[in-house]
């Protein structure tokens, strides 16, 4: 299955921070914004080095659309009647 490249919008740590803080309905304060940029940088480094088989861009997408995308990337061939064996 092809890997979806993250959009350039989500590659920007400031944009990622703005999206995440908007989801909570308030700006983050204190040390949290700086902290949030650290895992963002680590994830981008991992993506660049092929650590993931798929990257799902969630920006401007419904939960149902994101869920369907995640399901499409899962290997469900080991499930029998919906249960792992």
C-alpha positions in Angstrom: 0.0 0.0 0.0 1.5 3.4 -0.9 2.6 5.7 1.9 0.8 9.0 2.0 3.3 11.8 2.3 2.5 14.3 5.0 1.4 17.6 3.6 3.9 20.5 3.9 1.4 22.2 6.3 2.0 19.4 8.9 5.7 19.4 8.5 5.8 22.9 10.1 6.1 22.6 13.9 4.4 26.0 14.4 1.5 24.9 12.2 1.3 21.6 14.1 1.3 23.4 17.4 -1.5 25.8 16.2 -3.7 22.9 15.1 -3.3 20.9 18.3 -3.9 23.9 20.6 -6.9 25.0 18.5 -8.3 21.5 19.1 -8.3 22.1 22.8 -9.9 25.5 22.3 -7.2 27.5 24.1 -3.6 28.4 23.5 -1.0 26.4 25.3 1.2 28.3 27.8 4.3 27.8 29.8 6.8 25.2 28.7 4.2 23.0 26.9 4.6 24.6 23.4 8.4 24.0 23.4 7.8 20.5 24.7 5.3 19.8 21.9 7.8 20.8 19.2 10.3 18.1 20.4 8.2 15.1 19.7 7.1 16.7 16.5 10.7 16.9 15.4 11.4 13.3 16.5 8.4 12.0 14.5 9.4 13.9 11.4 12.9 12.4 11.7 11.4 8.9 12.0 9.2 9.5 9.0 12.2 10.7 6.9 14.1 7.5 7.9 11.3 5.1 7.0 10.3 4.1 10.5 6.7 3.9 9.6 4.9 2.0 6.9 2.2 4.7 6.6 1.7 8.3 7.6 -1.9 9.6 8.0 -2.4 13.3 7.5 -5.4 14.3 9.7 -5.6 18.0 9.0 -9.0 19.1 7.7 -10.4 15.6 7.6 -13.3 14.0 9.5 -12.8 11.4 12.1 -14.6 8.9 9.9 -12.3 9.7 7.0 -9.2 9.3 9.2 -10.5 6.1 10.7 -11.1 4.7 7.2 -7.5 5.7 6.2 -6.0 3.9 9.2 -8.1 0.8 8.6 -6.9 0.8 4.9 -3.2 0.7 6.2 -3.7 -2.1 8.7 -3.0 -5.7 7.8 -6.2 -7.4 8.8 -5.4 -10.6 7.0 -4.7 -12.3 10.4 -8.2 -11.6 11.7 -10.8 -14.4 11.5 -14.4 -13.3 12.1 -13.2 -10.0 13.4 -11.0 -11.5 16.2 -7.3 -12.0 16.3 -6.2 -15.7 16.2 
